[in-house]
């Protein structure tokens, strides 16, 4: 191996190792590797930032904005309101939701499709009094499968189309993935609806079928300010720090027997004022002793059972790129910046109700929040979380639903027939959505998942450097050597299994950037058509079903479904075997070697 190859293999080994470790976010890992590659001279300085202007990067960003526009227009809610019914059997519900999720994820980002349908699925499970864990994993897998059908359904397809354009002079078109991806997706959805959900570990119905908000049993009580208290004359907000330290939420103030609207944080305390609090009994007692407060009269008990006036409880799920992911409520200033309190955390079915302000929040956690009424959407968006309520948190523009659908359909059609370059077509849709006020200009950039953009922009130059140095040719040669004497379909199978295994534990974008050029080099070494190898990589990179870390959709359902790390492979392993068994013959039929 040359010096450049040794350096690049070391960089990629470090990147994959750090991604597997998970201690640092994937975009920081990739960008650091890019900068190190430039410093070490294996990535040309002029090419260092070429990935950020690469068509694949632009398409991924634009698809996210277009997806947001389809949501705000009410297009998705129009579908779910019409079709979803809680009275259906579990198998029928999974089949219907899987079909909706598959179709949606074919034309919008599959993470966005799951985020839209997950609250609907949870609400339906509650109405049907069944564990939500039985239907959330099938929905996640269905949205992953649906993304394989079109060019814009999932980032691996977009990347592979761009790599084909660089290597062979022409990208894959919008529906080139449909024959293989469609057959594979349909087979996968049938398996998930008929057999797969039965393989999920049966959760306790009383626990997993209930509202996650009900899992956080808190005690609502009232403590009064006694005569001579040192807190008389203080403003209520001055007690917030002590309340946070003791994991107590201040819901409001009662004065002269009358509940005051809102939290009354600016109100000066008087003797006999009563603080309306919510916490565990232990935390309440500690808070009472620390501040020298007294217990209230028993006759107010009925009033105190009501939820704080002017406040709302909301439940949200934490995605990977959330502001609070990997941080604590205290460190981001949730209380003083948003006047909100973290009241509970559910992690893989376990409830955390102590020291919450100092507990690091993980992707996939469910958070129970107490927020000012009317600010639910603002707080949720500020945190970067997704709501678990059936209603949307942003105002949809129902009167523009067909305009939004029409613009998007026109762009897809124009790009499919080669009338306009796909990034330009999607860019025009974004402009149309902004001009027609389907997406407010102020929200335009908030819908772009910037860590993914940085990951792509960083990995593309590194992948190009690995290819130009001959590194991908070495990997391809090794795989061809291992499979020497085997038929071409067996070589495709090996490529798929290796790619799928990497995708189960690593980011599928990073996996695709390495695996796609390797697939092309393997085809050249065997004297075969590269397209079947690229299709094999596309299917394999998208199908990460064994772990909650292989795909963002699997991470999103971890908390709401009450799953454990080892629950995924029970349905995921037979599904991956089915994907390989179905897609290899389909590739050989539609993309002959």
N, C-alpha and C positions, 0 to 999 in steps of 0.2 A: 504493500500500500504506500501511496505517496504521503508526504507530510500533510498536505491539505486534506486528504481523505481521513487521516488519523484524527486531525483536529475536528473535522465536521462530524465524524462518527462519535467522538467524545462529547461534542456539544449536544448532539441528538440524544446520546445516552443520558447525559445530565438532564436534558429537558424532560425526557420520558420518566426518568427516575423521580424528579421533583414533582411532575404531574401526578405520578402514582402515590407519592408521599402525601400530597395535598396540603402541605404546610403553607405554601405560597400560592397566590392566585395565578391561574394559567397565563393571563396576559402579561403579568410582570415577569414570569419565567421566560416566556417566548421573547419578549422585548429585550431582556437582559442577555439572552443567548445571541440575539441579532447584533446587539452592540459589541459583544465580545467577539463575534465573528468578524465584524468590521475591523476592530482593533487588531485582531490576529491576522488580518489580511486574506481570509478565505472568502469573505463577501466583499465585492468591489464597492468602494465608497459611493460611486454614482448609482449603484443599485440598492443601496441600503434601505431607502424608503419607497422603492418601486412598488412594493406590495400594497401600500396604502392607496395607490391609484389603480390597482389591478381590478379588472372587471368583476372578478369573483367577490372581492371585498365590497365593491359598490353595490352589487346585486343583493348581497346579504343585508346590507344596511337599508336599501330601498324596500326590500320585501318586508322588513319589520315595520316601516312606516306605512306601507300599503295595508298591511294586516291591521294596524291600529285604525286606519280609515274605515275599513270594512266593519270593524267592531263598533266604532262611533256612529256609523250610519244606521246601525240596527239590523244589518243583514244577517248576522249570526243569530241574534235573538229571535228574529222572524222565523228561522228554521227550528230552533229549539222549542219555542212557544207552540208551534204547530204540531210537532211530532212527539215530544216527550210526554209520557203518561206514567204515573207512579203505579197504576193498577196492573201493569204488565208483569209477567213472570220475570225472574232474574235473568234467565237465558235470553228471553226476547228483548229485555232492556239492554243487556250487554251487546246483543247483535245490532240493535238500532243505534245505540250510542257509538258503537264501534264504527258503524257505517258512516254516521254523521262526522265523527272525528276523522275517519280516513279520508273522506271527500274534502273536508275543510283543510286538512293538513297537506293535501296535494296542491292547494292553491294559495296557502299562506304558511308562514313559519309554523312548524309543528309544535313548538313550545307555546306559541300564542294560541294555537287551536286547543291545546290541553288547558291552558289557563282560562279560556272562555267556557269550556264544557265542564270543568271540574266542579264549580259551584252548582251547576245544574244537576250533576250526578250525585253530589252530596245531598242536596235538597230532596231529590227523588228517593234516595236511600232512606232518609229520615221519614218521609211520608209513608214509605212502604214498611217501615220498622224493620229494616234489615241492615246488617253490618256494611258500612260503606267500603270496607276493605275488600269485599268480594267483587266490587265493580270498578274501583279506581285503577287497579293494576291492568285489567283488560282494556280500559279506556286509554291509559298511557301507551300500552303496546300498540293499540289500534292507530293512534296518532303518529307513532313512529313508523308503522308500516305504510300508512297513507302518504307519508312524505317521499317515499321512493318513486312515486308514480310520475312526477313531473320534474322539470328542471329546477323550479323554484321551491319545491316542497321541503328541501333539506339542504344545509350547506355542503355536505359531501357531493351531491349532484352538481351543484354550482361550481365547485372547485374542479371536479373531474372534467366538466365541459370546457373550462378555461384551460386546463392542462392539455386536453386534446387539441384545442385551438393552437396552443404554443407548439405542440409536438407534430401535429398532423395537418395544420393549416386551416382547420374548420372545427368549430365547437359542436357539441351535441345540441339539437334543437329542443324546443319546449317539451314535446311529447315523445322524444326518442327513448326515454326511460319507461314509457307506459307499457309496452308489451311485456317486458320482463318484470318490471316493478308492479304492474297491475295484477298479473297472474300470481306473483308471490304474495302481494298484499291480500288478495281475495282468499287464497289458501290459508294465510295466517289468520285472517279475521274469522273464517269458518272454524278453525281450530280453537281460537280464543273463545268464541261464543258457545261452542258445543262441548268442548273438553277442557280447555285451558283453565277456566275459572274454577273448575272443580279441584284443581291441583294446588290452589292457594291454601296455605294453612288456615283452618277455620278459626276466625277470631271469635272472641266472646261477644255474643250479640248484644248483651246489655251494655258492654263497654264501647264497642266499635260502631254500633248502630245508633248511638245517641249523638246529640249535638256536642261537638268538642267543647263548646262553652260551658256545658253542664259538668265537664270533667274537673273544672277548677272550683272546688267547693270553698267558697270564702264566707266569712261571717260578717254580716252587716250589723254594726252596732253604733251606739252614740256615747260619746264621752263629753262631760261638761267641764267648763272652766270654773274652778271654785273661787270663792272670795279670797282675796289676797294673793292670787296666783301671779307669778312673775310674767306670765304671758298676757295679762290684761294690758291693753293699749297697743300690743303688737298687731301687725297685719297677718291675716291668715297664711299668706304666702311665705311668711318667715318660718312657718313650721314645716314647710315642705321637705327641707333637708332631713330633719329628724324623722319625718314620716317615711321617706325613701330608705333611710338607714334601717328602719324596722320593718320594711316591706308592707307599709300601710298606705292605702289609697284614701285621700281626703275627698269625699264625694260632695260635701256641701256644708251648709251652716243652718242651724235652727235657732231662732231668736224669738223669745216671748211666745213659744209654742207654734210659731209659723215657719214653715220651710222656705228659705230664701232661694230665689231662682239662681241656677248656675252654681259655680264653685265659690263665689264671693271671696276670691283670693285677695282682693284689695281692701277688704273690710277689716276695721280695727276690732279686736276682740273685747268683749265686755264680760263681766262676771255673770255666770249662769248661762252663757252661750253654750250651745251643744254642737260638737263637731260630728258630722255624719261620716263614718269610716267604714272601710271594707278591708278585711285581712283575715288571716287564720286566727283562731282564738289565742294561740301563743304570741303571735306578733302584736295583737291588740293589747294584751296584758303588758308586754314589754314596753310598748309605746306609752301606755297609761302611766306606768311606773316612771319612765324616763322623763315625762313632761309634768308629772304631778297632777294629772287630770282625775276626774271623778266619774263614777258610773251614773248614767242617766236614770230617770224614773221609769218604772216598768210600763206605765200606761202609753208610752210613746213607741212601744215595740212594733205595733202594726204599721205605723208610718215609716219606720226605718227599714222594713222589709222591701219597700219599693225601691226601684232603681233610682239612682241619683237624678234629680230633675235637671234637665239641661245637659245631661251626659249620655253617652252611648257606649255600649260594649260592642266591640267588633272583633272578629277573629280573622287572622290573615296567615298566609303561608309564606315562608321565606325562600326566595329563589337564590341561586348562586351569587348573582351580582347585586343583591340588595345592599343598601347602605348599612344595615345593621348586621349583615352576615359576617361572622368572625369577630364581632365587637359586642359590647355590652350596652344596655339601655343607658347606663350612667355615662359611658364614654362618648356617646353621640348626643347627649343632652336631651333625651326624649322628653323629660319632664319640663325643663325650663324653656326649651325651644318650641315645643308643640303643646304644652299644657296637658300632656297625656301621661298615662301610667301603664307600665307593663305589669299585668296582674297574674299572668300564668304562662308557662311554656309547656307544650306537649312535644316530647321527643321520642319517636319510635314507640308510641303507645304509653310512655311513662310521663307522669305529670311532675313538673317542677314548680313548686310554689314558695320556696324559701330562697333568700338571697338572690332574687331574680335580677335586681338592678346590677349585680356583679357577675351574673352568669353570662358566659359567652354564647351568643346565639349562633346556631348552625343552619346551613341550608337544609330545607325540608322540615324545620321546626314549625309548629303552629303557635302563634302568639295570641294571647287574649289581652286586648287593650281597652282601657277606659279613656275615651276621647271626648272633647267638647262636641255637643250635638251640632250637626251641620258641617263639621270639619272631618268627617270620616274619610272622604276621598282625598283631602289634602294630606292628612297624616299618613294614610296608606301609601300614597304616591311618594311622599317625602322619605318614607322608610324604604321604598323600592320593593314593597311586598305585593302580594296578590290577595284579593278578598276571597273569603270562603262563603260569602252570602250569595244567594241566587241573583239578587239585584246587581246591576252594574254600578260602579262608583262614579262614572262620568255620565253626563247627560248625552243620550244618543240623539242623533238627528234623524228621526224616523221618516221625515218628509223627503229625505235625500237618499233613501236606501237604494232606489233603483238607479239614481244618478251614479252613486258609488259603484254599484255592481256593473253598470254599463261601461263606465270608464275603464274599470279593471278588465272586463271581458274584451273590450276593444283592444287594449294593450296586449293581452295574451294572444288574441287572434292575429294581430299585426306581427308580433314577434314570431309566432308559430309559422306563418307563411313567408317569413323572411323579408317582410316589408320594412321592418325597422329593427335596429339592434336592440336586444333585450334591455340592457341598462338604460338606454335612452327611452324605451317604451315605459319602463317603470318610473323613470324620472318624470316623464310627462304626467303620469297618473298622480304622483306626489304633488306636482305643481297644480294639477286640476283639483285635488282634494283641498289644497290650501286656499286657492282662489274661490272655491265654492264654499269655504268655511266648514267643510266636513271635519278637517283637522285644524284647530286653532294654531296660528303661527307660533304662539308662545309654547306650544307643546310639540312642535315639529321634531326637535332633536332629543326630546326626552324618551321617545319610543325606540331609539337606536340603542342596541346593546353594545356599548363602546368596548367592553372587554373582548368581545368576539371580534370586533373590527381590528383591535390592536393585535390579537392573536393571529388573525389572518395576515395582516400587514407585516407581521414579524416573521411568520413561518414561511411565507411564499419566497422571499429572497433566500432564506436558508435552504429550502427545498431545491431552488434553482441552482444554488451553489453546490449542493450534494450531487445533483445530476450532472452539472458541467465538469465536476471533478472526477466523474466516473464512479462515484460511490454507489449510486442506484444500480449501475451495471454490475458491480460486485455482488450486491445483495441478490439481484436477479439471477446471476450466474450460480450463486450458492443454492438457491431454490430449484433452479433447473437441474443442477447436479444431484440434489437429493431425490428429485423425481425422475431421474434418467431412466428411460425404458418404459415409463408409464404412458398411457394414452393422454391426449390433450385434455380430455374432460377431467382426468385425475389431477393434472397440473392445476387446472382452474379451481378444483376443489381445495387443494392445498393452499392456494393463494387466498381463497375465501376464508378458510378456517384460520389462517394466520392473521389476516386483517380483522376478522370478527373477534378474535381473542384479544388483540390489541385494543380494539374499540370498546370492549367490555370493561377495560380498566383505565383507559386513557381518553382524552378528548378526541372525538371522532374527526374533528377538523384537522388536528395535527396528524392523526393516523392516515387520513386521506392524502395529505400533501406528500407523505413519504411513500405510501403504498401505490398510488396511481402511476408515478414514473417507474416504479419497480415492475408493475404490470406491463407497461409498454416495453421495457427492456426484456422481460421474459418472452413476450410475443416475438420480438425481433430475434432473440436467440433461438427460438423454435421455428422461425420462418412463418409465423402465423399472423393473422389479422389482429391488431391491438384492441379493437373495439370489444370483443368478448371479455378480454382481461379487464378493461376499464369498467365494464358493466358488473363484473364479478366484484371488483373493489367497491363500486357504488352501493351494491346491495349489502355487502358484508360490513362496510363502514357504518351504515345506517342502523344495522340490526344489533343493538347492544341491549340484551335482555337479561343478562345474568346477575347484574349488580345494580344498586341504586346510584352508582357513580359513573356508569358508562354513558348515560344520556341524561340531559337535564330534566326530561320529562319524568324519568324514574326518581330523580332527586325530589322533584316537586311533590310527588304523591307519598313520599316516605312518612311524613308526619300525619297528614290527613287520613291516610289509610291505616295508620298504626302498624306499619310493617317493620320487620327487622331485616338486617343486611342479608341474612340467609334465606329470606322468603322468596326472593326474585327467581332464583335458578329453578325452582320447582316447576313453574310454568315456562320460564325463559329457556331452559335447556332443550326441552322437546320442541319448542318453537324455533330455536336456532337450527336444530337438526332438520326440521321441516323446511325452513327457508332454503338451506343448502340443497336439500333433496328436490325441491320444486324449481329453484332458480337455475341450477346447472342445466337441466334439459331445456328450460325456456331460453336460456342464453344460446345454446347450441342450435335451437330452431330459428330464433329471430336474428341472431348475430353469428352466422356460420364462421367457423375457423378458416 
